[in-house]
Amino acid sequence: MNLKNIKNILTIVIIFFTLREIQAQDFSIKADRLAFNKESNIFSATGNVKIYLGDVTLKTETLTFNKNSERISFASKILIKTSQGVRVLGSSAEVDRKTRSTLAKNVNALIEKKFQIASEEMKIEEHKTVFKKAIGTPCDICFLNPQPSWMLKSEKLIHDNKTKKLHFYNTWLEIFGVPVIYTPYLQTPEPGITRASGILAPSFLSSDLLGTGVRQPIFFTLGNSADFTFSMVKTSKINLLIESQYRKLFNLGELTLDSAFLPSSSKDSIKGFLKIKGSSRLEHSTFLNIDTTLISDTSFLGKYGYDERDRFLNLISYEKFSNNKSLQASILYHTSLRDVSTVEPLVLPDLRYRKLTKFQKSGLLLLEKYSLVGISRRENSGYARFSADLELSKNWQTDTGLLIRGTGNILTAAYIENKVNEKSNLLKVYPMGALEFKYPLVKNEARKSEVFIPIAQLVYSTDTSSSVDPIDEDSSTTEFDSSTLFKLRKIPGIDRQERGLRLNTGLHYFYDYKNKYKYSVSLGQVYRNKNSEDFLQSSGLNGYESDILLTGNISFQRDLEIASKQVYSKNFSLKRSDTSLKVTKNLYQINTSLVNLISDPSEGTSSDLKELILNFNSSLTKNWSGKIGLRRNLVNNENINASVGLNFKNECIDIDLSLSRRNTATNLLPKDSRIDLVVNFGNIGSRYGSSKTSKCIIE
């Protein structure tokens, strides 16, 4: 039969009537021209040839189909597509209709538009695709980018569609064309799989304290919402350091467990830490939180580079919020690494209730705060405190624009103190009244606006109870800044309160030139009718007059921000300053601050402090970026710590090299120089950057 004269596209469907063939999917050929030779029983197809064989589609220009052997031969270039997202280009191929297998030569394959394979031979049998003499990479390989950042050269590569795995045999890992690692066998998830158990890329470190070595993490998936990472660190100075991280996601919460420890020997006990952090939303506005760190000894976290803090807050809290009220219940415990002899108390319970009520007719605002706190120590001492803080306030505005706020407050605290074989009770009452005056002056023009606000607060508070003071367990540290200047009660805790008549004064000036720049300046000071000793010596708030506070901010088009806080003594000599500079550009970012503290023996500071902190990040090229960190003591002219980092990142690899040096030594943080090298390969099933598919796609 000759079909050359037929102009339209013809379709010939060949159906085999054996039981096996009836159960199989249809096999069909489409082409512009088809011819059949009865003597040889061979079909020939030319022009836009397509073959549909199960879930495989083949495209070419010419083919022959031997009906006797049920083999299809392709003499021209062929494109193979599968329903699993595999695209293959080959120079020639052969399809066996009986075994439903495909054999192609000199192929280039693309799996899920992410992982590219070049192979001398490819064979598709059932759910497996076997590549021989294969090179695989998720990196872009194009005319303009012929050399991938990394690739795997394998004697054999098997793609198992049933198990969703890629199996590599006798494989070399090459990075930038250099063979780095050989492995007889490697298994990875197939493209499109974002989570799978297996060995992660190792990282390398070199440190004065820890020696030179490697960190090898292993990742385990635990269902769809949990995973576990187990890491082993081996260096020239560490026999073995074991790290682990467990993560769990809930419908309305999460839990993370981080740990690291040194296995114990016959002489030493286990050294390490365990950190538990989690949160859960029980209802729409109800939350449960936990954050606790268990530490074996004071130097472990700093020495091994996990955390440089010297004090940790451990808590379990329950919080419930509504439109005008909140409830918080907590258990608190501080872990101090500064002094092992310090016994930190356990706070159990810590109950706090807050409610705000607005009376519409009168315009009064009532703020209610209640708390119940229990403090216990190891030597069976402690106390319980119940406090009630009631504040009633009202705002007025005169016809001339003067803003007035009146506040009445009474703070009551009842104590039950438990000493060894002794108990005592104490009641403290701290009433307070305040008047605040603001007179904003506003000037608006087409492109600029100015606001000038003088503020004065007249406050009186006292202690109407006995002269006996309670145990002072609350925080008494007050940072003198623009936020605390106009606080009616400047001491954050309850156990100690400011007393007497005082006047909080300040001036605020704001200038905004639209789309160009804006700046603000504030000046403030506190005056009293008697000498105050309610604050720490170094706070600058004691005496008849406080120190003078001057703050300023300026920003230009959101690219440059400068902020400064300066505190001057009564005779206008600088006592301390804190200035920060932030520059944000597309290619680089700069964050720097300068802290200056002038010594004053009367306030407990015996030496000057002048410290510079600098952080610089820059995009050097499309793929290269760098960063510099510096903390320097300008008084002693020495670096406290310094770091330099270099990063290369493209669509398939992320290389991070960092060098750091800590020059100062404490009991918790000894001197150390450290080098870290982390190489993260874009997973077979994922890619770095915004591009989710290869830029060199086989369509």
LUMROMAR-995584 format. One record per residue (C-alpha): residue number from 1; x, y, z. Coordinates in pm, 1 decimal. Layout:
    n         u         v         w
  NUM         X         Y         Z
...
This chain:
    n         u         v         w
    1       0.0       0.0       0.0
    2     142.9     341.1    -103.6
    3      18.7     658.1      76.7
    4     237.8     918.8     -96.5
    5     -52.9    1092.6    -269.4
    6    -241.3    1166.8      50.0
    7    -183.4    1537.0     137.7
    8    -342.0    1552.6     480.6
    9    -174.7    1425.9     794.3
   10    -251.0    1054.8     834.6
   11    -271.0     848.1    1148.0
   12    -216.1     471.6    1151.5
   13    -303.1     291.8    1471.6
   14    -156.6     -57.6    1499.9
   15    -341.6    -279.8    1742.5
   16    -204.2    -616.4    1848.9
   17    -461.2    -867.2    1959.2
   18    -264.6   -1074.0    2203.2
   19    -384.9   -1065.9    2562.8
   20     -72.3    -873.6    2670.5
   21    -119.1    -618.3    2393.9
   22    -486.1    -564.9    2478.9
   23    -385.6    -473.5    2832.1
   24    -112.5    -233.8    2705.7
   25    -169.0     127.2    2609.0
   26    -226.5     210.6    2244.1
   27      71.0     249.4    2014.2
   28      36.2     496.2    1728.1
   29     241.4     676.6    1464.9
   30     165.9    1015.1    1307.9
   31     355.9    1161.0    1012.6
   32     319.7    1375.7     701.0
   33     393.7    1071.0     481.2
   34     370.0     700.9     551.0
   35     463.6     399.6     335.4
   36     421.6      25.4     388.7
   37     616.7    -254.4     218.1
   38     413.6    -575.9     224.8
   39     705.7    -800.4     134.0
   40     932.9    -680.6     416.2
   41     640.1    -592.8     643.3
   42     806.8    -258.0     721.5
   43     646.4      82.1     772.0
   44     837.1     399.0     674.1
   45     743.2     745.7     803.3
   46     886.3    1086.7     709.3
   47     808.8    1447.2     799.7
   48     700.4    1556.2    1150.2
   49     698.8    1201.5    1276.5
   50     548.4    1139.5    1619.8
   51     524.4     810.2    1805.4
   52     305.3     756.4    2112.3
   53     417.4     457.6    2316.4
   54     253.2     450.1    2656.1
   55     362.8     761.0    2842.9
   56     653.2     821.9    2602.6
   57     633.8    1055.8    2302.1
   58     906.1    1048.2    2035.8
   59     959.4    1310.4    1762.9
   60    1185.4    1279.6    1458.3
   61    1193.1    1330.9    1080.6
   62    1229.7     972.4     954.4
   63    1180.1     625.0    1097.1
   64    1119.4     264.2    1000.3
   65     898.6      17.1    1186.0
   66     955.5    -357.1    1135.4
   67     624.3    -520.7    1214.8
   68     782.5    -868.0    1239.8
   69    1040.4    -775.1    1506.5
   70     826.8    -486.7    1635.9
   71    1132.1    -260.9    1639.6
   72    1133.7     105.7    1545.5
   73    1459.2     252.1    1412.3
   74    1540.5     624.5    1392.7
   75    1812.2     740.8    1153.7
   76    1771.0    1114.3    1225.0
   77    1785.4    1322.2    1541.8
   78    1517.2    1233.4    1790.9
   79    1338.3    1410.3    2077.8
   80    1192.6    1192.2    2353.8
   81     942.1    1319.0    2611.9
   82     796.2    1129.6    2905.8
   83     504.8    1210.8    3134.1
   84     756.0    1219.8    3424.1
   85     909.6    1539.8    3285.4
   86    1212.0    1389.3    3105.9
   87    1327.4    1549.9    2778.4
   88    1592.4    1369.5    2568.3
   89    1774.8    1465.4    2248.0
   90    1957.0    1183.6    2066.5
   91    2143.1    1127.8    1740.7
   92    1976.4     790.9    1679.4
   93    1743.9     553.4    1863.1
   94    1564.7     219.9    1854.0
   95    1233.9     127.0    2021.8
   96    1132.4    -233.4    2096.6
   97     752.6    -261.1    2083.2
   98     749.8    -599.4    2261.2
   99     957.7    -501.2    2563.2
  100     840.9    -137.5    2542.4
  101    1204.0     -28.5    2581.9
  102    1386.5     260.6    2413.6
  103    1756.3     271.0    2328.2
  104    1915.7     601.8    2218.7
  105    2271.6     706.8    2133.4
  106    2459.0    1031.0    2211.3
  107    2176.4    1180.1    2414.2
  108    2125.9    1506.4    2600.7
  109    1851.9    1476.9    2862.3
  110    1673.1    1730.1    3081.7
  111    1475.5    1603.3    3382.7
  112    1196.8    1825.4    3519.0
  113    1361.4    2125.0    3345.0
  114    1624.0    2124.1    3621.3
  115    1884.0    1848.9    3584.4
  116    2080.0    1807.4    3259.7
  117    2243.4    1481.7    3149.8
  118    2480.1    1408.5    2861.2
  119    2531.3    1038.5    2790.0
  120    2676.2     809.2    2524.7
  121    2380.1     573.1    2553.9
  122    2036.8     579.3    2716.4
  123    1793.1     292.6    2764.2
  124    1435.4     324.2    2894.4
  125    1287.1       3.9    3040.0
  126     960.5      14.7    3236.0
  127    1012.7     260.4    3524.8
  128    1391.8     287.4    3488.3
  129    1606.1     500.5    3259.2
  130    1972.1     394.9    3238.0
  131    2241.3     636.3    3115.9
  132    2590.8     504.4    3036.6
  133    2902.8     723.9    3046.1
  134    2688.5    1005.5    3184.1
  135    2760.5    1361.8    3293.9
  136    2492.9    1526.4    3510.0
  137    2448.8    1875.6    3653.1
  138    2170.4    2114.5    3758.8
  139    2381.0    2409.0    3637.7
  140    2304.4    2599.8    3319.3
  141    2505.0    2477.3    3019.4
  142    2461.4    2702.5    2717.6
  143    2663.1    2848.4    2434.1
  144    2755.9    3141.6    2656.8
  145    2807.7    2920.2    2962.8
  146    2966.3    2592.3    2844.5
  147    3142.0    2500.9    3173.3
  148    2909.9    2414.8    3466.7
  149    3009.0    2511.4    3820.8
  150    2990.5    2147.6    3922.9
  151    2896.6    1816.7    3767.7
  152    2890.0    1443.6    3833.0
  153    3075.6    1215.0    3591.4
  154    2942.0     859.5    3623.6
  155    3004.2     526.9    3457.5
  156    2631.2     460.2    3494.0
  157    2332.8     667.3    3606.0
  158    1989.7     516.7    3673.3
  159    1672.9     723.4    3707.4
  160    1415.4     513.3    3892.7
  161    1076.9     674.6    3843.4
  162     908.5     431.2    4085.2
  163    1126.7     514.4    4386.4
  164    1187.9     875.8    4272.4
  165    1566.6     827.7    4300.1
  166    1878.0     890.0    4093.7
  167    2155.2     629.2    4134.3
  168    2512.3     716.4    4034.5
  169    2782.9     449.0    3997.2
  170    3161.5     507.3    3995.5
  171    3123.5     883.7    4009.9
  172    3360.3    1179.5    4025.6
  173    3244.1    1518.0    4157.3
  174    3405.4    1798.5    3958.2
  175    3397.2    2160.7    4078.3
  176    3490.3    2416.9    3812.8
  177    3642.3    2136.9    3605.1
  178    3859.5    1994.7    3883.2
  179    3790.3    1639.2    4010.4
  180    3741.8    1666.3    4387.6
  181    3569.8    1357.6    4529.4
  182    3523.8    1000.0    4402.2
  183    3250.7     767.4    4522.1
  184    3158.2     419.2    4398.0
  185    2790.5     487.4    4467.1
  186    2573.4     793.8    4520.1
  187    2198.5     824.3    4558.8
  188    1994.8    1145.5    4537.3
  189    1626.1    1231.1    4506.4
  190    1500.1    1290.2    4155.6
  191    1432.3    1645.3    4034.4
  192    1117.2    1788.8    4186.5
  193    1170.3    1620.2    4524.8
  194    1242.7    1898.3    4775.6
  195    1286.5    1683.2    5089.0
  196    1466.8    1351.3    5114.4
  197    1685.3    1174.4    5368.3
  198    2055.7    1156.1    5294.5
  199    2403.6    1297.3    5346.7
  200    2434.7    1674.6    5309.3
  201    2737.7    1861.5    5182.1
  202    3018.8    1879.1    5440.6
  203    3173.5    2202.5    5568.7
  204    3533.6    2262.4    5666.0
  205    3675.6    2463.8    5955.8
  206    4010.3    2563.4    6099.3
  207    4038.7    2723.0    6442.0
  208    4306.8    2792.8    6701.5
  209    4079.3    2645.3    6967.4
  210    3919.2    2361.4    6774.5
  211    4189.4    2267.0    6523.4
  212    4136.9    2178.6    6158.3
  213    3859.0    1944.4    6059.3
  214    3526.2    1878.3    5893.5
  215    3155.8    1887.4    5983.2
  216    2943.4    1619.6    5816.4
  217    2562.7    1656.6    5847.5
  218    2309.1    1382.7    5772.3
  219    1945.7    1474.6    5707.8
  220    1641.5    1258.8    5789.2
  221    1283.8    1330.8    5689.9
  222    1024.5    1233.6    5950.7
  223     698.7    1254.6    5761.9
  224     571.8    1566.7    5587.1
  225     611.4    1806.6    5879.2
  226     926.7    1705.0    6070.4
  227    1294.9    1644.1    6008.5
  228    1612.2    1562.8    6198.2
  229    1970.2    1667.2    6117.9
  230    2258.6    1479.8    6277.5
  231    2612.4    1618.1    6240.3
  232    2955.0    1494.6    6342.5
  233    3247.8    1734.1    6383.1
  234    3600.2    1590.8    6380.0
  235    3907.3    1811.2    6403.3
  236    4270.9    1780.0    6499.9
  237    4185.8    1896.6    6853.3
  238    3838.0    1746.6    6896.3
  239    3797.5    1372.1    6909.1
  240    3426.4    1397.5    6823.0
  241    3159.1    1666.5    6860.6
  242    2801.4    1556.5    6797.6
  243    2535.2    1807.1    6688.2
  244    2166.6    1758.3    6622.4
  245    1860.4    1958.1    6525.5
  246    1498.9    1841.1    6533.8
  247    1229.7    2052.7    6367.3
  248     856.4    1997.9    6375.1
  249     579.7    2203.6    6216.7
  250     225.8    2186.1    6352.8
  251     -90.7    2330.4    6204.8
  252     -57.2    2635.8    6429.7
  253     294.5    2616.2    6568.5
  254     651.1    2490.1    6550.0
  255     912.8    2322.9    6769.3
  256    1293.5    2320.4    6735.9
  257    1543.9    2121.4    6943.9
  258    1913.1    2210.1    6900.8
  259    2191.3    2029.0    7082.9
  260    2563.5    1966.9    7078.6
  261    2779.6    1763.5    7314.0
  262    3117.7    1602.0    7356.2
  263    3088.6    1231.5    7442.9
  264    3212.1    1164.4    7794.7
  265    3536.4     989.9    7868.2
  266    3643.7     801.3    8176.4
  267    3775.7    1124.3    8329.9
  268    3533.0    1391.8    8211.0
  269    3155.8    1418.9    8218.3
  270    2944.2    1509.8    7916.2
  271    2984.3    1871.3    7803.0
  272    2725.6    2033.6    7582.2
  273    2396.2    2216.2    7558.7
  274    2031.8    2160.9    7468.0
  275    1809.7    2441.4    7340.7
  276    1432.4    2401.0    7317.3
  277    1230.5    2665.2    7135.1
  278     871.5    2640.2    7025.1
  279     546.7    2826.6    6983.3
  280     187.9    2727.9    6925.9
  281    -129.9    2920.3    6860.6
  282    -397.1    2742.8    7059.6
  283    -677.9    2970.0    6944.1
  284    -709.9    3283.1    6732.5
  285    -541.8    3501.2    6997.4
  286    -396.2    3246.7    7240.3
  287     -30.9    3144.1    7227.3
  288     194.4    2898.3    7408.0
  289     573.2    2957.3    7395.6
  290     881.5    2780.9    7526.8
  291    1242.6    2897.4    7506.6
  292    1499.1    2731.0    7729.6
  293    1870.1    2647.6    7712.4
  294    2037.3    2382.5    7927.2
  295    2416.1    2418.4    7952.5
  296    2669.8    2182.9    8106.3
  297    2942.5    2442.6    8175.1
  298    2994.9    2815.4    8126.6
  299    3255.2    2807.7    7848.5
  300    3106.0    2551.9    7608.3
  301    2886.2    2784.9    7398.0
  302    3155.4    3047.6    7344.9
  303    3443.0    2807.7    7286.0
  304    3265.5    2607.9    7015.8
  305    3105.4    2911.6    6850.8
  306    2737.6    2851.8    6926.7
  307    2652.8    3167.0    7126.3
  308    2846.2    3457.1    7277.1
  309    2583.4    3564.1    7530.7
  310    2662.4    3532.7    7898.9
  311    2304.5    3527.4    8029.4
  312    2002.4    3329.8    7910.1
  313    1635.3    3367.3    7990.2
  314    1449.3    3036.4    8010.8
  315    1073.4    3063.6    7990.2
  316     745.9    2884.6    7935.8
  317     462.0    3127.4    7871.2
  318      91.5    3129.8    7797.6
  319     -52.5    3443.1    7636.2
  320    -406.3    3541.0    7551.0
  321    -502.2    3868.1    7381.8
  322    -824.9    4044.8    7299.9
  323    -914.0    4393.4    7182.5
  324    -856.7    4567.1    7515.0
  325    -705.1    4312.7    7751.4
  326    -432.4    4052.7    7778.5
  327    -332.8    3768.1    8008.6
  328      14.5    3621.9    8044.2
  329     127.1    3329.4    8260.0
  330     496.1    3239.5    8266.4
  331     766.9    3039.8    8435.9
  332    1103.2    3220.3    8422.0
  333    1455.4    3120.7    8508.7
  334    1779.9    3298.9    8421.2
  335    2101.2    3110.0    8350.2
  336    2404.7    3326.7    8420.1
  337    2745.3    3235.5    8280.4
  338    2923.2    3537.3    8429.2
  339    2971.6    3400.9    8780.2
  340    2912.1    3035.1    8864.9
  341    2863.5    3127.6    9230.2
  342    2560.1    3343.6    9143.4
  343    2233.7    3170.9    9234.1
  344    1959.9    3283.9    8998.3
  345    1603.8    3269.1    9135.5
  346    1317.5    3074.9    8983.6
  347    1013.1    3287.4    8898.4
  348     706.6    3070.1    8950.1
  349     442.6    3181.7    8885.4
  350     457.3    3503.3    8684.9
  351      95.2    3599.7    8616.7
  352      13.5    3932.7    8450.5
  353    -324.0    4074.6    8350.8
  354    -377.5    4401.3    8167.2
  355    -699.5    4575.7    8068.7
  356    -774.8    4911.5    7906.1
  357   -1119.3    5067.6    7942.4
  358   -1238.2    5384.3    7770.1
  359   -1538.3    5570.2    7909.0
  360   -1700.6    5732.9    7608.1
  361   -1900.3    6003.8    7782.8
  362   -1625.2    6135.9    8008.1
  363   -1330.7    6055.0    7780.4
  364   -1147.6    5888.7    8068.8
  365    -905.1    5603.1    8009.6
  366    -857.5    5339.3    8279.0
  367    -553.2    5113.2    8256.5
  368    -549.5    4818.6    8496.8
  369    -243.5    4600.5    8550.5
  370    -232.9    4311.3    8796.5
  371      47.8    4068.5    8862.3
  372     128.7    3774.5    9087.7
  373     496.9    3678.3    9109.1
  374     665.5    3405.5    9310.3
  375    1043.5    3410.6    9364.2
  376    1220.2    3105.0    9506.4
  377    1586.9    3023.1    9564.9
  378    1774.1    2702.8    9635.8
  379    1831.0    2788.1   10001.7
  380    1453.5    2778.8   10062.7
  381    1416.5    3156.1   10064.8
  382    1213.4    3384.2    9845.1
  383     893.8    3579.4    9838.8
  384     555.9    3617.1    9672.9
  385     430.3    3953.1    9546.2
  386      85.7    4061.3    9436.4
  387      62.5    4402.3    9269.7
  388    -218.6    4618.1    9137.5
  389    -145.6    4916.7    8914.7
  390    -442.8    5141.6    8837.2
  391    -402.1    5443.8    8611.6
  392    -675.4    5690.1    8517.1
  393    -604.6    5952.2    8250.5
  394    -782.7    6211.5    8038.3
  395    -681.8    6428.6    7742.4
  396    -785.7    6787.6    7669.2
  397    -717.0    7029.7    7385.8
  398    -763.1    7403.8    7418.1
  399    -875.0    7637.8    7142.3
  400    -516.4    7757.3    7101.0
  401    -390.2    7401.4    7032.6
  402    -243.9    7324.5    7375.0
  403    -262.4    6951.4    7451.9
  404    -308.4    6857.4    7817.1
  405    -304.4    6511.0    7967.5
  406    -384.2    6442.9    8330.8
  407    -289.5    6114.1    8495.2
  408    -362.4    5965.5    8834.6
  409    -197.1    5639.3    8933.0
  410    -176.4    5417.9    9235.6
  411      59.3    5121.1    9253.7
  412      11.8    4872.3    9537.5
  413     233.6    4574.1    9612.0
  414     182.3    4314.6    9886.5
  415     478.5    4091.9    9983.1
  416     503.7    3766.0   10169.4
  417     872.0    3708.3   10236.6
  418     998.0    3362.1   10323.5
  419    1331.2    3346.7   10501.5
  420    1487.6    3045.6   10668.3
  421    1252.7    2961.8   10959.6
  422    1091.9    3306.4   10931.6
  423     811.3    3472.9   10739.0
  424     721.5    3842.8   10711.8
  425     454.2    4047.6   10537.7
  426     487.1    4389.4   10377.8
  427     248.2    4626.1   10199.7
  428     374.0    4909.1    9978.0
  429     158.0    5183.2    9824.9
  430     296.1    5429.5    9567.3
  431      48.0    5699.0    9456.7
  432     136.2    5927.5    9166.3
  433     -17.5    6224.7    8986.2
  434      98.5    6392.6    8665.8
  435      10.9    6671.3    8423.3
  436     154.6    6678.5    8072.2
  437     154.1    6982.7    7843.3
  438     230.4    6977.6    7470.8
  439     206.8    7269.0    7232.8
  440     268.9    7152.1    6874.1
  441     356.0    7420.9    6621.3
  442     313.5    7305.8    6259.5
  443     417.6    7472.5    5936.5
  444     329.7    7312.1    5601.1
  445     439.4    7427.3    5257.3
  446     422.6    7269.4    4910.8
  447     732.2    7051.5    4945.1
  448     828.9    7074.9    5308.0
  449     681.0    7059.2    5655.9
  450     808.3    7153.6    6002.2
  451     685.8    7056.8    6347.6
  452     809.8    7201.8    6675.8
  453     678.4    7048.3    7001.2
  454     771.9    7171.0    7350.5
  455     676.9    6917.7    7619.9
  456     656.2    6950.3    7998.1
  457     548.4    6686.6    8248.9
  458     492.0    6771.8    8613.4
  459     497.9    6449.5    8816.6
  460     468.0    6378.8    9186.8
  461     495.7    6033.2    9341.3
  462     558.2    5911.1    9694.3
  463     554.1    5611.2    9923.5
  464     270.0    5627.7   10174.5
  465     354.7    5296.6   10341.0
  466     620.8    5202.8   10595.1
  467     982.1    5298.9   10540.7
  468    1083.5    4933.1   10514.8
  469    1195.4    4850.8   10160.0
  470    1113.0    4514.5   10001.7
  471    1367.1    4278.1    9853.2
  472    1470.0    4439.2    9524.5
  473    1456.0    4156.4    9269.5
  474    1324.1    4360.5    8975.4
  475    1537.4    4514.6    8703.7
  476    1658.1    4857.4    8817.5
  477    1864.0    4947.6    8509.2
  478    1724.2    5251.3    8326.6
  479    1866.2    5359.3    7991.5
  480    1843.0    5737.5    7965.6
  481    1704.2    5797.4    7616.1
  482    1412.2    5967.7    7442.0
  483    1172.9    5685.4    7533.5
  484    1242.2    5694.5    7909.5
  485    1265.4    6075.3    7936.3
  486     886.9    6110.9    7945.8
  487     799.5    5793.7    8130.3
  488     604.0    5874.4    8443.0
  489     769.1    5582.7    8624.9
  490    1122.1    5549.0    8489.4
  491    1230.3    5246.0    8693.6
  492    1106.7    4938.6    8501.9
  493    1036.8    4715.6    8804.2
  494     796.3    4738.7    9095.8
  495    1021.7    4676.0    9396.9
  496    1187.8    5018.1    9367.9
  497    1004.6    5341.3    9280.1
  498    1101.3    5700.9    9214.1
  499     974.6    5947.7    9475.7
  500     929.2    6322.6    9496.6
  501     831.6    6612.4    9270.1
  502     993.8    6632.2    8928.0
  503     959.7    6811.6    8598.9
  504    1033.6    6627.4    8273.1
  505    1103.6    6881.7    7997.6
  506    1190.0    6849.1    7633.0
  507    1183.9    7002.7    7287.2
  508    1118.3    6811.0    6964.7
  509    1177.3    6949.0    6616.3
  510    1091.1    6763.6    6292.0
  511    1169.6    6876.1    5938.1
  512    1058.6    6690.0    5624.4
  513    1155.0    6795.4    5271.5
  514     939.8    6563.8    5061.8
  515    1122.7    6296.8    4859.0
  516    1459.8    6449.1    4954.1
  517    1550.2    6431.8    5319.1
  518    1415.9    6466.1    5672.1
  519    1565.3    6513.5    6014.3
  520    1465.6    6550.6    6378.6
  521    1629.6    6689.0    6692.1
  522    1524.5    6636.2    7054.0
  523    1652.0    6791.1    7376.4
  524    1546.7    6695.3    7728.5
  525    1625.7    6711.2    8100.0
  526    1465.6    6622.7    8433.3
  527    1443.9    6866.4    8727.3
  528    1358.9    6772.9    9089.2
  529    1279.2    6949.9    9411.8
  530    1516.6    6723.7    9606.1
  531    1830.7    6525.5    9548.3
  532    1738.9    6184.6    9402.1
  533    1931.1    5863.0    9461.9
  534    1666.0    5628.6    9322.1
  535    1868.2    5528.3    9014.7
  536    2199.1    5361.4    8945.8
  537    2498.3    5593.7    8958.2
  538    2578.3    5552.4    8589.4
  539    2223.7    5624.9    8468.2
  540    2260.5    6004.9    8462.5
  541    1918.3    6047.5    8626.6
  542    2018.0    6109.1    8989.9
  543    2052.0    6447.1    9162.6
  544    1846.1    6767.0    9151.9
  545    1894.8    6781.3    8779.0
  546    1948.7    6491.2    8544.2
  547    2205.6    6491.6    8270.1
  548    2109.0    6661.6    7943.9
  549    1986.1    6434.3    7665.1
  550    2034.5    6531.0    7299.5
  551    1919.6    6306.1    7014.1
  552    1905.9    6353.3    6640.4
  553    1815.7    6163.4    6323.9
  554    1860.6    6245.2    5957.1
  555    1778.6    6043.0    5645.1
  556    1824.6    6105.5    5273.1
  557    1592.0    5935.2    5021.2
  558    1593.9    5614.5    5227.1
  559    1956.8    5551.8    5125.3
  560    2135.7    5718.3    5414.5
  561    2035.0    5727.1    5780.2
  562    2233.4    5887.0    6064.2
  563    2120.7    5867.4    6427.1
  564    2293.2    5997.9    6737.4
  565    2226.0    6004.4    7109.3
  566    2442.5    6220.4    7335.0
  567    2431.8    6270.9    7711.0
  568    2593.3    6579.4    7865.5
  569    2659.2    6664.6    8229.0
  570    2509.9    6969.0    8398.9
  571    2808.9    7179.7    8289.3
  572    2764.8    7063.7    7924.9
  573    3062.6    6828.1    7909.8
  574    3008.0    6514.3    7701.8
  575    2962.0    6199.0    7910.9
  576    2856.5    5942.9    7652.9
  577    2740.9    5924.2    7295.2
  578    2611.7    5662.2    7055.7
  579    2615.0    5742.4    6682.4
  580    2508.9    5510.0    6401.3
  581    2533.2    5534.0    6023.5
  582    2336.6    5319.6    5778.6
  583    2385.7    5328.4    5401.4
  584    2162.4    5113.9    5179.6
  585    2241.2    5087.5    4810.0
  586    2160.5    4822.5    4549.3
  587    2519.8    4697.6    4541.5
  588    2633.0    4754.0    4898.0
  589    2514.7    4816.4    5254.7
  590    2703.9    4978.1    5542.0
  591    2605.9    4964.1    5909.1
  592    2838.3    5131.1    6157.1
  593    2814.7    5268.2    6508.8
  594    3045.8    5455.7    6741.8
  595    3003.4    5432.2    7119.6
  596    3185.0    5680.8    7342.0
  597    3174.2    5669.4    7723.9
  598    3375.5    5919.4    7929.7
  599    3496.3    5782.3    8262.6
  600    3349.1    5924.1    8580.6
  601    3457.5    5757.5    8909.5
  602    3160.7    5911.5    9090.5
  603    2931.8    5709.4    8865.2
  604    3128.7    5386.9    8882.2
  605    3312.1    5414.0    8548.2
  606    3690.1    5412.7    8595.6
  607    3807.5    5415.0    8232.3
  608    3701.3    5563.8    7901.0
  609    3526.2    5348.3    7645.3
  610    3534.0    5426.2    7275.3
  611    3423.8    5145.5    7046.1
  612    3366.1    5126.8    6671.4
  613    3141.5    4861.9    6513.2
  614    3141.7    4825.7    6133.5
  615    2951.6    4588.0    5905.8
  616    2994.6    4615.4    5529.4
  617    2822.5    4397.3    5267.1
  618    2878.2    4433.3    4893.4
  619    2774.6    4263.5    4569.9
  620    3104.0    4251.7    4381.4
  621    2973.2    4096.0    4059.8
  622    2667.5    3902.0    3947.6
  623    2779.0    3594.9    4143.8
  624    3036.8    3726.8    4391.5
  625    2964.1    3910.3    4716.0
  626    3173.3    4001.2    5017.0
  627    3135.6    4120.3    5374.2
  628    3354.7    4277.3    5640.1
  629    3286.4    4296.0    6013.7
  630    3488.7    4487.3    6268.3
  631    3459.3    4572.7    6636.0
  632    3748.9    4792.1    6751.2
  633    3852.6    4945.6    7083.0
  634    3966.0    5295.9    6989.0
  635    4104.1    5371.8    7336.2
  636    4354.4    5084.1    7330.5
  637    4374.4    5096.5    6949.6
  638    4309.3    4723.5    6910.9
  639    4048.0    4505.7    6745.9
  640    3804.8    4321.1    6970.4
  641    3699.7    4098.1    6682.7
  642    3715.5    4111.9    6304.2
  643    3578.0    3903.5    6019.0
  644    3597.3    3883.4    5639.9
  645    3369.5    3678.4    5417.9
  646    3353.7    3594.9    5048.5
  647    3059.3    3427.3    4875.8
  648    3008.4    3283.0    4527.9
  649    2651.6    3191.2    4435.8
  650    2481.7    3100.3    4110.8
  651    2189.3    2881.4    4008.8
  652    2348.6    2557.4    4133.4
  653    2622.0    2624.3    4390.8
  654    2675.0    2840.6    4697.9
  655    3031.6    2870.7    4830.2
  656    3086.8    3067.5    5149.9
  657    3433.9    3135.6    5290.1
  658    3470.0    3329.3    5615.7
  659    3768.9    3426.5    5828.1
  660    3724.1    3561.7    6180.9
  661    3949.9    3667.7    6466.1
  662    3857.3    3729.6    6831.7
  663    4142.4    3924.4    6991.4
  664    4011.9    3966.9    7344.5
  665    3979.9    3688.2    7596.9
  666    3733.3    3630.8    7880.5
  667    3640.2    3328.7    8086.6
  668    3362.0    3257.4    7838.8
  669    3521.4    3368.4    7510.9
  670    3890.2    3285.3    7469.2
  671    4099.0    3427.9    7186.0
  672    4049.0    3247.4    6858.7
  673    4118.6    3266.8    6485.4
  674    3881.4    3070.4    6267.2
  675    3830.0    2978.8    5901.0
  676    3500.0    2829.4    5779.9
  677    3433.8    2693.8    5431.6
  678    3080.6    2585.6    5344.4
  679    2993.4    2453.0    4998.0
  680    2622.2    2400.1    4932.9
  681    2529.3    2235.0    4605.5
  682    2199.4    2318.2    4443.2
  683    2011.5    1996.9    4504.2
  684    1924.3    1780.6    4206.5
  685    1566.4    1890.1    4265.0
  686    1615.5    2255.8    4357.1
  687    1809.8    2559.4    4238.6
  688    1948.4    2876.0    4394.1
  689    1833.9    3219.2    4290.5
  690    1503.7    3331.6    4144.4
  691    1517.1    3106.4    3836.8
  692    1335.6    2779.0    3900.5
  693    1420.4    2618.1    3565.2
  694    1727.4    2591.0    3348.6
  695    1787.4    2878.0    3109.3
  696    1887.7    2622.9    2846.7
  697    1565.8    2427.1    2804.5
  698    1501.2    2140.2    2566.3
  699    1145.4    2201.2    2452.0
